[in-house]
Amino acid sequence: MTEIKILPGKHKCGKDFDMRIVDVKDDNKKIVAWIIHGFCKRCNVVIISNLHLKPEQPMLDRDFIVDYDMVSDEVEK
């Protein structure tokens, strides 16, 4: 995760996301990826913003920036 990615921080309803970063572990409990997602409390919706398929932990202000003026796109089921 060396390049900075700009992630949307707002849902289409206008509410800012409650952003989270969670690790993804394999069967041996080794970290293989990181998922960045936003949760809209108003609409009860989770949007996956990014998936980093690298074991090292994302670093604040180096790997991603959340832009709260940018509205997220939703993918149909």
C-alpha positions as CSV (number, residue, x, y, z in Angstrom):
1,M,0.0,0.0,0.0
2,T,2.3,2.7,-1.1
3,E,0.1,5.0,-3.2
4,I,-2.5,7.2,-1.7
5,K,-6.1,6.3,-2.6
6,I,-9.0,8.8,-2.2
7,L,-12.1,7.2,-0.7
8,P,-15.6,8.6,-0.6
9,G,-16.7,9.5,2.9
10,K,-20.4,10.4,2.2
11,H,-23.4,8.2,1.4
12,K,-26.0,9.2,-1.2
13,C,-28.4,10.2,1.5
14,G,-25.9,13.0,2.5
15,K,-24.8,11.4,5.8
16,D,-21.1,11.0,6.5
17,F,-19.8,7.5,6.8
18,D,-18.6,6.0,10.0
19,M,-15.3,4.6,8.6
20,R,-13.7,1.3,9.7
21,I,-10.6,-0.7,8.8
22,V,-10.6,-4.4,9.5
23,D,-8.1,-7.1,8.9
24,V,-8.7,-10.3,7.0
25,K,-7.0,-13.4,8.4
26,D,-6.4,-16.8,6.8
27,D,-6.9,-20.2,8.5
28,N,-3.5,-19.8,10.2
29,K,-4.6,-16.4,11.7
30,K,-2.1,-14.6,9.5
31,I,-3.2,-11.2,8.1
32,V,-3.6,-11.4,4.3
33,A,-5.6,-8.3,3.6
34,W,-7.3,-5.2,4.9
35,I,-10.9,-4.0,4.2
36,I,-11.8,-0.3,4.4
37,H,-15.6,0.2,4.7
38,G,-18.0,2.9,5.6
39,F,-21.3,2.5,7.6
40,C,-24.2,4.8,7.1
41,K,-26.2,4.7,10.3
42,R,-29.2,6.5,8.7
43,C,-29.7,4.0,5.9
44,N,-28.2,0.9,7.8
45,V,-25.9,0.3,4.8
46,V,-22.3,-0.8,4.7
47,I,-20.2,0.2,1.6
48,I,-16.8,-1.5,1.0
49,S,-14.5,1.4,0.0
50,N,-11.3,-0.6,-0.6
51,L,-9.6,-3.9,-0.3
52,H,-5.8,-4.0,0.2
53,L,-4.4,-7.4,-0.6
54,K,-1.2,-6.9,1.4
55,P,-0.3,-8.0,4.9
56,E,1.2,-4.8,6.2
57,Q,-1.1,-2.5,8.1
58,P,-2.5,0.6,6.4
59,M,-0.9,3.8,7.6
60,L,-2.9,7.0,8.3
61,D,-2.2,9.8,5.8
62,R,0.0,7.5,3.7
63,D,-2.3,4.9,2.2
64,F,-5.7,6.5,1.9
65,I,-7.5,9.8,2.4
66,V,-11.3,10.0,3.1
67,D,-12.9,12.8,1.1
68,Y,-16.1,13.8,2.9
69,D,-17.2,15.8,-0.1
70,M,-17.2,12.7,-2.4
71,V,-20.4,10.6,-2.5
72,S,-20.0,6.8,-2.7
73,D,-21.3,4.7,-5.6
74,E,-23.4,1.7,-4.7
75,V,-23.3,-1.5,-6.7
76,E,-26.5,-3.4,-7.4
77,K,-26.9,-6.8,-5.8
